[in-house]
């Protein structure tokens, strides 16, 4: 996988205690990497990071990315071969209640990681993760391309757009020069689902919590359409991007979208129906109620055009919608009902994901 580029390499993951960070950390361990993590706290309870006991398997720093001196100290000390920057304030609703924390984490936190890399200037391949929300969403029906305008009408989106401008200016001011040892690229992905997410205001999380207690889930927008993708999809993109960037300087400073196939746009109610079948609901009406309580404005459909990733990286989404649903439902069901070893379960799902990709002949499986 990924030409074994991560075997015995030191890989630093910021935000490693989060949902995506925990999956990425587990996959990197499977690939033979020595993982170093930086996160300010354990963001949820339960937490995938704790459920998988990842603290015992890696070098763990509990520090805030907004502390520049700490970031500079850790990165200069550890000198990672690869860096994946995922740490962020990721919840749109929190950006309304605490805008300054969102901006300082997502914009200044990103600047601090870039500054720490600039100061250290050791040989490092870095993938900085932002979001599909970084695009100025004008509700267009076709997918956004990497050169479309950055923006954001809500604070979360604005903070991600700001991070993008900071990354661009650091690249042109410092990393583009011949004296820089840092190779840098940007990964943008949309909402993801999968086992181990317990973050606030997420439909799948709300379903699993309610159904595990035998309760109905409250939903706001049953007909809202989202491009659902499993968490391993963008992670395969980030790992793929870092591998090729490591070999190919021409991708230095480039941004890439990682999203699902266009036919994977399903409504919330369709998602609920398919998830609920794994929980034994015979009638979908028994699984949810609709609430009129919409506390904040949510953007409509936001699709990504992933042609650039296909062209330069030969990357494309791997799982069919039915497998995305199965992976997600089975992980939570095993956690809540079967008392399984969830680290083993997570590794099994990563292994199956790799095997499906290998069967399809995806380039990164070589």
Phi, psi and omega in degrees: 000134178052036179053028180057027185292338183267351181303122178062016177267151175273123183237122178263128178241118171272144184075029185288346179272352179281183182298301179295322180297322179291319176296316181296317178301315180297317180294318178298321176298318177298326180277002175089015181278156170263109189264132172244132182239144172234121173211151183278338182193182170267112195285340184221165172221114001296170179224133179300322180303317180283320180301322181271000180052044185289336181302328181281351188252354186221178170265120192244120174252127176260087183220156182266130180296347177281355178265097186299318183297321178292318180297317179297317180298312184293313184291322177291327179285312186282327182045063182293148174288324179229149175224130173243117182261103179248344187301131182191166165269105194264358190258122183300317183297324179293330179294336176281322182275334181220072185297322185291320177299319180297313181293315183293322178290311190278327180265299182292325177300317177295317178300321181295321178295317179296319179295319179297322176294319180299316181293316181292314178046038172270168180293114184210137174256118187242133172246117181261121184266127173248249184188158171294340179289351177292337179288146173287102187282105179258022177059033178285151186275341177267163186287147177284137177260162186300335180264009175288164187292138172279156179179224179135123180268341175253166186297318181301309180299318178299321181294326178285323175297320178296318178302319179299317180295322178295315179300314181300316183289324176295319179299309184288327183281325190231308192282341181284341186287157180297336182279354182271136176262004181267128171250133194225140171214164182246137173247130177239130178216161181265198179299140177235156175235168181152164180298147174095000177270128174229027182286160184289147172058044174235130192300316182294318179299314180300319178300308186295320178297313182294312184293329178293337177263003181075025182249163173281149176267142176269127178238149185265315190227082186298333183260004176296139182253135179225149175275084185292132174217148179287149183303330181291340181296300179296327179298321176297326177294315180297315180295320177297315180298313181296321179299313184285322176300322178302325183267334195229105183295341183294341179272357181302125178087000183272156176246147181223136173272141173230109183218174182282170174296149186298332181284357181269026172271106179238153179285163177302319183292324175295318178299314180300315180301314183290321177293319187293335179299327179287346180256010172082014177286123177277329182235120185299331180299337179282354187259347185209161167228152180261132178247148177271000184281097178248097190284344182207159181286129177247137179294154175285200183302132178230106183256149177252140170268120186252023181298325182295318178296322178295318184289309187274327185252349188058030181266140169210160179300148190253313188275143168284160181306317182298325178287324175301314178296314182297311180304313184294309183297315183295321180300309182294320181297318178295326178290309187280326190248330189253357176052044183278164169286106190282338173294316178297318179298318180296316177298322178298318180290322176297317179298317179294320177301315178298318183292321176299316180296321180294317178300323180278355178074029180291139191300325185289349180280357181283000000 
